[in-house]
């Protein structure tokens, strides 16, 4: 690449000017997964010190354009997918409509004692087991989010014998006659733990978006609580108030 550091915006700090130049190059010349040149190479090319390069790259990291990997360098991330959250939205269907190939893998499942907060949602006494289903959702072959589903086992008898992966919503509909909708969602920011890092292929402590959904049947009875942990550099949520619940206390408890 032969372009040099732009002189436009000279009134702003040099690292910001460099960040703007690098951002334009990333958008024009790099694809997801590509590695940027080493800091020392960028410093020589733009005739700046490595501290300036590092601060410029910090700007790109903060913008979600690149991530740093120890021993590998600075890598361009995939463009964020925009996912609409409303009462009836389904991740797999939403992404399939955009022409993206999705795969949901079953990592683990079985009866387990839930955390206290989950047990309270089901009005279950302490120690009462619920059905826990762990899945990993990939888009175009790359891991996007991991999910932990908690089900009332009395509503889904024989689940473990039937489910081997794929859409949990489809199985609920086809075998149990349950078409769930969200009654309440909670969105929060977290940092990736070692297991997130391994499964989602992201750095330890990378930003994640966690979405907890209370999912109910047609009569309003709680059937499932799902907790998804998504890479914040690859997924953005938006709440569609035209189709979602309009009571703010039902959206963010």
HUDAZI-V448008 format. One line per field, one symbol per residue. phi: phi as a letter, one per 40 degrees, with the letter a starting at -180 (. if undefined). A space follows every 10 residues. Layout:
phi = ???
//
This chain:
phi = .bcbccccgc ccdccccccc ccccccccbb bdgcccdcdc ccccccfbcc cccccccdcc cccgcbbbbd gbhbbccccc ccbcbadbcb dccdccccgb cbbbbccaai caccddccdc ccfccdgccb cbbbbbbbbf gbcbabbbbb bccccbcgdc cccbhgcccc cdccbbgbbc bccabbbacb bccdcddccc fbcdgccbbb bbbcbbcccg ccbabbbbbb cccbbbcbcc ccbccccccc cbc
//
